Amino acid sequence: MKDRIVPCAECRKSRRKCVPTHSHKCVRCERFEKECTPESSSDQDDEEDIVDDLQKQVKELESAVQNMEIQLRTSCRRRNTNKLQNVMHQWKVQLENGTFRIETGIQNITDLMSFQANRVSYLSPFSENQIMIQFSRNSTRQLLIPFTLRLLVQNSKKPWNENASFDLPNNWNLDTVVMTIGQLVEIYFNCHYSYTPLLHKTSFMETFNQLEHPENDLLSLSICANVCASPCDHIPCLPSERRMLGDYFHNKAKSIILDQFDLPEKRLENVMSINLLTKYMHMTLKYNESRKLIGLAYQICVDLYHDNSEKDELYQMLYSRHITMTSYVNRFMNYISSNVGHDVLFCLPEWKFMSDESDEIQKFVKAQNWVLQLYNHTFVKEFLESINKIQSGYESTLSLESLIRLEGVLLEWGSHAPEVFKLCTDMNDTDALLEIIDNTTDCVMLISFIHYQSFIVSVYSSLLHPITLGDNDQLLSIVQQRSLEKSLTAGHVLIHAVSRISAIAEGTSLCYYKLAACDFMFHAINTLLVLSLSANVHVSRESRQMLKACLEEVVKQKFMQEQFLPRNGRITNTIDFEDESSFNLENYDAYALPWFAMVYDVSYHIASLDKHL
């Protein structure tokens, strides 16, 4: 019978496995240079007493909450009855000069708001009597983003052999790895940093240049994995080696995160590393793994939300950027894992920047803050909950009032854009927008504009096939026509802006523009699919021609050519997209960057559904 190992005080506090060694320290305390002190029996007894007391307090609180709920329900019913009786006696209806006159006794806004919680349904102007319209998954069958989301939903919980591989390419040794880390870090700041400024270059490089073993530094490993997941021309290795290196850096970084995730002083570093690794996990379709790590990062961000006010300027700058990225990715992972509504809703903080950051980065940060104003809007956050459900394959119901209000919110938000990001004074003037797009070389302005138009296309393309809950076919036709008009207009200028970024990318060696064009390329394909559904024969035919040309252009790109050469030398079998339930993401694991290969196949499949292509 084995002797029971009593964990040391530090391991017990962190609830981690304690592995003793021949020295006086356990393995964990020795690695993190912690003081390793044995747990005394009296301490264990004290902890057991504390646990018993806490359990008693929990039971008392549960009982108190149940009593409070009963009292609230009773009080609410009593108030409702009295209020309805008063309303029925106070309101008077008269016929005067051939028109109805209703005397309600309402003299001011306070009187009006008193009826908000307790209203008479058949006379109420409030939400219960609004015209409700239902939208179902059938409306997004032939659109790229919703279709891809449904595939991810189907595969989010399927088991996948995610063996941690620390293999290096042939003829690579530790010295080669250290040299490559230095090259990849330099590539990140030269090619990627302006587009994803998740670090502070000056402070990071000061620390990096002093590292004796960069191969064991968490942030350095995460940066390398991030760069390996991009179609960058400056990476000094073959696609197959790039994927193998990416796996190596990712698995080593993940191992360090899991070792130190419960150390308070490492919390922000862990969040930063997970966000850098997110791109790699996305490009390699490791969504099960990503869901777990991003969930950990999100919980850390929530813990830090009220603790960063007393931190220095650098800490607040890093936190403001990473909580935004973590929140977006966490919400996306919740949707594809059918875990809707489990994140804490709060306003994301405004991004900050340091005085020594470049003008381009400061401009990018200001653009992000403008976009944040939209996503922090209370109405928009609630509205997007319904849109995301539709795109994820669920049915959702929206009121006609909410559809009308959305247009007002978007119009107001667009009109208040900073002058440096506003292409023209009238964002609905398509001809003026197209002319200005053709004449600008400002990539940050174009990216901000694409975000705006992508939001419109994403929302209205989900509302193309409404199903009324009543008998009002004329209303359905109006909603459908309005959604199509919005999608068509936004889609047209979006395609033009993406084409402009691609044109700028061809004339420069900077990967900043190429990466921006790459990220928006499949948004453009999705938009063309929206346009191809138009009832206007001319628009539909032109969109199909552009879609076909776009797919042909995608295949010509160097990074896409590399996708058709799997790292193990085999070509994957033809994927059957008709049966979404049988689709398996693991089929694409053989490719250097599986995401590009999968989305291209999905795009080609959806395009093939159109008999006119």
N, C-alpha and C positions, 0 to 999 in steps of 0.2 A: 504493500500500500504506500503510495507516494505521500511525502510530507507536504502539508499545505504551505504555499508560499505566501507570506504576509507582505503585502506591498509596502514600500516606503511611504513617508508622508507626502512627498511631492507627487508620486504616481497615483496615490489614493485621491489626492485633491483633484487631479486632472482626469481621474477615472480611466487611466491607461494601464496596459499590461506592464507589470514590473518584472524585469529579467535580471536577476542578480548575477554578479561576476565574482571573480576571485579577489578583486580589490574591494574596498569599502563602499564603492559606488555601484549602483545598478547601471545598465546600459543606457537608459534614457537620460538619467541625471548626468552621466559622464559625457554624453554627446552634446547636451545643452548647457553644460557647466553649471548645473544646479547643485545645491547642497542636499546630499542624500542622507536623510535621518530615518532610522527605523520607527515604525508606528508602535507606540506602547499600547498595552491592553487597556489601560485607563482611557486613552484617547478613543479607542474603538468603542468602549462602553458609552463615553460621552456622545459620540456621533450617533449611536443607536438611540439614545434618549432624545437627541435633537430630531431625528427622523420621526420618532413616535409623536413628539409634540407637533411637528409640522403636519403629520397625517391627521391629527385631531383638529388642527386649525382648518385644514382643507374641508373636512366633513362639516364643521360648523359654518364655514362660508357657503358651502353648497346648500345647506338647510336655510340659511338666511336669504340666499338668492331665490330659492323656490318660494318662500313666504312672500318676498317682495313681488315676484311675478304674479302671484295669486291676488295680492292687494291691488296691483296696477290694473289687472284685467277687470276686477270688480268695479274699481273706481271709473275706469273708462266706459263700461257699459252704463253706469249710472249717469255719467255726464252726457253721453250720447242721447239717452232717452229724454232727459230734461231739455237738452238743446233742440232736439227735433220737435218737441212739443211747443217750445217757445217760437220756433221758426214758423210752424204751421199757423199759429195764432197771430203773429206780427205781420207777415207778408200779406199784402192786399193787391188784388188784380182788378183793374177797372177798364172799361171800354170807353175811350174818349176820342171823339172826332174820327171814328172808324179805325182807331189803332188801339192796341193794348197798352196799358200803363201799369207797371208793377211798382208798388211802394214797399221797399224792403226795410226802411228804417236805418239804412247805412248812411252815416254822415261823414265818415273819414276812413282812412286806410286801416286804422285799428279795428273798426267795426267789420270791415271787409275780411281782414285776416282772421277774425274770430270764427268765421265759417270754414276756414281752410281744413281743419281736422275733422269737423262734423258737418257734413253738407247734405242737402236733400238731392238725391241722385238725379231726379228728372228735371230739376231746375239748375243744376250745378254747371258752372262754366269750367270746372276743373278737370283733371286728367281722366277720371273714370268715364267721362262721356266723350272723350276725344275719339276721332276716327282712327282705328287701329289697322295697320297693314302688316301682313305676315310675309316673311321672306324665307325661302327654304334653300337647301343645298343644291337643288336642281338648277338654280340660277347661275351657278359657278362651275358647271361641268366642263365647259370648254375654255376656261381661263387658267393660265399657267400657275399663278401664285396660289389660288385656292385649291387647285388640283394637287399641287406639290404638297401643300399643307395637309391635305387628307392622306396622302401617302405617308407622311411623317407621323400623323396621328395613328395610322394603322401599325406602324413599325416602332413606335416610341417605347413599347414595353415588351417587344420580342427579345428573347435571349440572343446575345451576340458574343462570339468568342473574342473577348477583349484581353488577350494575353499581353502582359507588360513585356515588351521586347526592348532589351538594351543592346541589341546587335548593331554593330557599325558596318559600313560598307567595307568591302574587301580592301586590304592593304592600308586601312586606316588604323592609326594608333592614337594614344592620348595626346601626343604633341600635335598631331594633325587636327584633333578635335579642338584643342585650345586655340590654335591658329584660326580655325574656321569660326569659332565663337567670336573672336575679335572682328573678323570680316563681316559676319552677319549682323553684329551690333552696329557696325559702321553703316551697313546697307540700310538698316532700320531707320537710322536718323537721317540718312541722305534721301531715301526713296519713300518712306512710309510715314515718318514722324509728322509732317505737315498735315497729312490727311487723317491721322489718328494720334493726336498728341496726348497719350496716356501716361507719359512720364515727364519729368523736368530734366531736360538734357544736361544742363550744367551740373546739377547736384549728382545725377546718376553717373556721369563720366568721371567725376572726381572720385567717387567710390570705386567704380569699375577699374580705373587705372591703378588702384592700390591693391587690387585683389591678387592674392598669391595663387589661388585655385579657382579661376572663373568657371571651371566645369562643375563646381559645387554651389555656385551662386544661383539662387532661385530666380531672381529677375532676369539675369543674363540667359539662363536656360529658356525661360518663357519667351523672351524676345526672339531667340533663335527659332523656336517652334513656330512663332507667329510669322516670321519671314519665310520659313520653309513652306508655309501654306499659301503663298502668294505667287502669282505669275510674273515674277520679277526677272528681268533679263540679266541682272548683275550677280545672281547667285552662282558661285563658281563650282557647280557640280551638275551632273546629269539628273533628269527628273526622277529616275529610280533611286539614285543616291539621295536626292532631296527628300523623298518620302521616307527613306530609311533613317536619315538624320532627324527628320521631324518626329518620327516615332520615338527615337532615342531621347531627344531633348524633352518631348512632352512627358514621357513616362518617368524620366528622372525628376522633372519638376513636380509632377503629381505626387511622387513618392515623398518629396520634401514637404509639400503642402500637408499631406496626411499626417506627417510626423509632428508638425508644429502648429496645426490649425487652432489648438486650444491655448497657445501662448499669447497672452494679452499684448505684449510688445510687438508681435508679428502680425497682428490682425490686418492692418492696412496693406502690408506687403503681400499677404496671402490674397487679398481682394485684387490687387493690381496684377498679380501673376495669373490668377484665374481668368481675368478679363483678357489678358494677352493670349492665354491658351484657348480662349473661346473661339477665336478665328480658326485655329488649327482643328479643333474638334468639329466645327461647322463644316469646314472643307473636306474633312475625312468622314463625315456623317456619323460621328460618335455621339449621338444624341442621348443615349442612356447615361453615358459618362458625363456629358456636359450638364445634363439635368441635375445630377448629384452635386457636382462642383459649383455650379452657379447658384444652386439652392443654399449651399454653405456660404458662398460669398454674399448672397442677399441677406442672410441672417446676421452676418457680421456687420454689414452696412446698417441694418436696422439698429443693432446694438450701438453703433458708433454715431447714430443720427443726432443724439442729444449730447454727445461727449466731445464734439469737435469745436465748440465755440471758444474754448480757451486754448486751442492749439495755435501753432504759428502759421504764418501766411502760406508756406509751402505745403503744410499738411492740409489746410483747408482747400487749396487749389487742387491737390490730387484727389481729395475726397469728393469734391463737387463733380469732378469728371467721372470718377469711377462709380459713384452711386447711380448716376444717370445710365451709364452703360449696363450696369448690373440689373437695374430695374427693368430696362427694355428686354434684355435677354431672358431674365427670369419670367417675365410675363409671356414671352414667346414660348418658352419651354413649358410653362403651365398649360398653354393652349394645346400644344401638340401632344401633351401627356394626359389630356382630358382632366386637368386639375384646375378648372376655371375658378377664379375668385379667391385664391388662397394667399394672395400677396397683400401686404399692408399698403393702403393707398395714402400717400402723402405728396405734397408738392415737392418736386425735385428742386434742389438749390440751384441758383444761378452759377454758371461756370465762372471761375476766376482765372486770371493769368498773372504771370510774374513779369516784372518790368524788363527782365533780360531776355524774354522770349521774342522771337522774330515778329515783324509786322504782319507777316502772312498768318502765323499762328494766332496772334491776337485778333485778326480779322475773322479767322475761322471760329474762334471762341465766341465772338459777338454774334456770328451767324447762328451758332448752336443755341445761344440764349434766346434769339428770336423764335426759333423752332420750339424751344421749351415753353414759351408763352402759350403756344397753341395746345400742347399736350398737357400742360398744367391747368388748363381751363376746365372747371368742374363739369360743365355740360359735355365737352368733348371727351373727357375721360369716360363718362357714363355711356355716351353714344358709341364709342369705340368698343365697349364691352359687347354690344349687340353685333357690331360689324365683324368683330373677331370670331364670334360664335358662328355667324353665317359662313365666313371663310374657312372655318374649321370643320364644316359639314353639319352644323346643328341648325335647327329652326329658331328663328328669332322674330319678335314682334316689335314694331316701332310705330309711334303715333305720327299722324300727318303734321302735327304741330312741331315735332322734333325735326322732321325733314325740312320744314320751312325755316326753323330757327338755325339749323346748321348753316344754311346759306348766309344768313345774317352774320353769324360768328366768323365764318371764313372771310366774308367781305370786309368786316371790321379789322380782323387780324392782318389781312393782306394790305389794307390801306395804311396801317401803322408800321409797316416795315421800315427799318432804318434806310436812309437814302442810299447808303453805300451798297445795299443789297436789292434795292428796288429797280428792276429793269425799266419800268415806265410807270407813269402816274396811274394809268388805268390798266389793271391786271386782266381785264376782260377784253382788251383791244388786241385781238389775235394778230392782226397784220403788223401792228407796231411792235409787239413782242418778238415776232419772227425776225423783223428787220434788225432789232437791237441785238438779238442772240447772234445773228450772223456777223456783227461788228465787234463783239466783245471777246477779249482773251482772258477775262477774269474767271478763273476756274472756281474760286470760292463763291462768287456770285451765281455762277451757273449751277453749282451743287445745291445752294440754298433754294434756287428757283425750282430745281428738279425735285427736291424734298416737298415743296409746296404742291407741285403738280402731281407727284406720286401719291400724296395723301388724297387728293381729289379723285384720281383714277381708282385708287384702292377702295374708297368708300362707295362711289357711285357705280362702279362695276359690280358691286355686290347687291345693288338694288335694281338690277335690270328686269327682274321677273317677279313683281309683287303679286301676292295672293290676298285679296281682301277678305276680311272677316264678316263682311256684310254684302249687300247687293248694290254695288256702285262700280260698274264697269268703266264708266267715264272717268272716274277718279283714278282707277288703275292705269288707264291709258295715259293720263296726264303725268302721273308719277314715273311711269316707264319712259315716256318721251323726255321728261326733264332729266332723268338719270342718264339716258343715252346722250343727250346734248352735252351735259357736263363731262361725261367720259370722253366723248369725241373731241371736244375743244381742248381739254387738258391733255389728252393723249397726243393730239397733233403737235402741240408746242413742246411736250415732253420728249417726243421722238426727235424733234429738231434740236433741242438742247443737248441730248445725248450724242447726236451726230456731231454737234459742234465740239463737244469735249473730245470725241474720237479724232476729229480733224486736228485739234490742237495737239493731241498726243502724238500724231504721226510726224509732226514737225519739231519734236523735242526729244531729247534723250532722258528727260526726267520721268521716272516711273510714277510720280505723283499723278500726272494726268492719265496715264495708262490704267492705273489702279482705279481711279475714279470712273473712267469709261467702262472698265470691266465690271465694277460693282453695279452699274446701272444698266448694263446691256440686257439682262434678262427682264428687268422692269420694262424696258422698251418692247421686248417680245410680248410680254403680257399685255401691254397697251395695244399693240397691233392686233392681238387676238380680240380685244374688246372692240376695236374699230371694225374688224371684219364681221362682227355681228350686226352692224348697222343695217337698218331697213333701206337706207339710201344706197342704191345700186352703185353709183359712182364711188362713194366713200368705201363701200365694202370691197369693190374690185381693186381699188388702189391700195387698200390696206393689205389685201392678200398678196399683191405683187411685192409690196414692201416687206412683208413677213417672209416670203420665199427668198428674197434677196438678202434679208438680214440673217437667216439661217445659213445661207451659203457663205456669207461673209464671216460668220462666227467660226465655221469650220476652217477657214483660211488662216485664222489667227494662230500664231506660233504656240501659245500656251494650250490651245485646243488641239492642235496637231499632236502635242505631247500626250494628250489624254487618250489617244487611240493606240498608245504603246504602253500597255500595262506593265508594271514593274516586274512581274514574274513571267512575262513573255507570252501570256495567253490572252485571247480575246474573250470577253464574257459572252454568254449566250444571249440570244434575243430576249428582251424582257417583255413579259406580258402585262401591259398596263390595264387591260380590260378588267381583270379580276384584281381589284385593289387590295383585297384581303390576303392574296397570295404573294404580293410583292414583298421583296426582302432587300433591304439596303445593303446587306452584306455582299450581294452580287457585284457591287461596285468597289469593293475594298481592294481589288487588284490594281486599280488605277492610281496614278501619282496624286491627283487631286480629284477624288470621287465626285465631289459636288458638281463640278463643271460637266463631267460626263453624264451624270444623272439628269441634270436640268436640261442639257441639250437633248437627251433622249425623250424626256417628257415633252419638251417643246415640239420636237419632231412628231411625236405621237399625237398631240393635240391638233397640230396643224394637219395631220393626215386624216383627222375626223371630218375635216371640211372637204367635201367632194369637189369643190371648185379649185382646190390647190393642186 
